[in-house]
Amino acid sequence: MHQHGIKAQIKSKYKPHTTKADPREQAFENRLDQNFDTKEPNTVWLADITYVRVGGKWCYLAAVLDLARRKLVGWALGTRPNAELAAKALKMAILREKPPKSLIHHSDRGSQYTSKLYKDLLKENNMIGSMSRKGNPYDNAPMESFFSRFKVEHVKKRFFATIEQAAASFQKWFEYYNTRRRHSALGGISPLMYEIRRYSPFNLSA
């Protein structure tokens, strides 16, 4: 290896932290208490931030998931895991879905979600805040599951040179996930098919 100038690739064990609580801000109470059996779309949204490698650097993906359909309704990709990034994802979800009043918005206790910027956005749109218990990822399990599938099925073994390239690639997978990927929590159908069946006039179980 030395003669041919070959060097082993050493995988970095460092992982960025996306959840940093701000002790100056007050968290919402946990209104879900791990009850994820929601049937009606746009009654509960889950939100979180994860990290992805882009061009040799860490970038951050903020996402909003509709619990009933397991549908990704909003997302934003950026270089900093701040309140602005989280708010951008939520604004996309609001614009797309136009949710009714009293929707429950659940997240962790990260400073992005306890910030004045984010809380004001929830208040302006008549959303009820809910947050996981400190250090308990199971309180937001469906969101964690979505990120896990996203990384295993799409991000793993792919290289993204620029944030624009990554965003375009992510967009394609999100469309596939929402419209075609079967989901065990939905009885083996896609989020789109769940939505169609839910609102079908012939669905007597709705």
Summary of the structure (lengths in Angstrom):
residues: 206
radius of gyration: 18.4
end to end distance: 64.4
largest distance: 72.3
contacts: 580
relative contact order: 0.16
helix: 37%
strand: 19%
